[in-house]
Amino acid sequence: MKKINLKQLKQWDKVEINWLDAVKNTGGWSSLDDFNWKSHYNAMPHNIIGYYINECVDGITVCHAYAVDNNYSFDGAFTIPKGCILGIKKLK
């Protein structure tokens, strides 16, 4: 999957986005000497499929469902920071 030109996307296009999630230390307090840096930097890749809603300076927003009513109401909005995005593919 590779990045596409976001100008090619229209609102409500179905897309698949491959992105890296942030990693959180769940072990409580850590010292610099004891922290497992190697495993902490193994960010987990994710894929999300949704309908493209909008792009802003910092992120891209998709949703899981939308209704063709007067306001195009939508559900399940999800914004991914651009710096975490590995690739975007427009789906049919």
N, C-alpha and C positions, 0 to 999 in steps of 0.2 A: 504494500500500500504506500502510496506517495501523496504528498501534499498537492492539493489542487488550488487553482486560483479561486479565492473565495468570491470574486466578482462573477464567476460562472454560476454561483448558486442563487436560486430564487427562494423566497420565503416558502416554506412547506415542502421543499425538496427533501426526499428521503436520503439520509447520509449515514455512513459508518465512520466513526472517528476512533482512531487508535491513539491512546494517550497513556502517560505514566502518572500513577497516583503518588501522592506524598507518602512518606514512610514515617510512622510514629513509634517512638520507643515506649513500649508498654510495661517496662520493668521498673518504673519508679525512678528515684534519684540515681544518677550515675556519676562516676568521676571520669575525667579525661583519660586516665590510665586504664580503667576497667571497661570502658565502653567498647562494644564490638562494632567498630567502624565498617568493617568489610560487609557484614550481613546487613547493616543499616542502609547501605547504599544500593541494595538490590531492590530498586523501586519496582512495584508490580505493574506490568502492562495491563491495560483494560481496553476493551472495545465496547462502544455503545452504538446502537442503531436508533435513530430517531428522526424527527422532522426538524429541519433547520429553521430557526426562528429569526436569529439576529446575530450580528457580529458587532462587538464594540472594540475599543482600543486594547483591552486586556483579555477578552475571552470570546467564546462562541457559545451560543445558547441553542439547545435543541429541546424538544419535548417528546413525550411518548404518544400523545394523541391530541388531535385538534378537531373542532367542529366547525363546519362551514355555516356559521350563523352570521348575524350582523356584525359581530365583533371578532370573529375568528377566535373564540375562546379555546384555551388549550389546557392540558393537564400534564404534570410531571416535568416541569421545566428543569433543566440541568445545564449549568454553565461550566465550561472547562477552560481554565487559563490557557492562553495561547502558548505559553512557554512549556506546557506539559504535552502539547499535541505532537504526535509523531507523524500522523498522516490522516488525510480525509479522502473518502471515496464517495462519489455520488452514486446512489443506487437507483435501479429502475423501479 
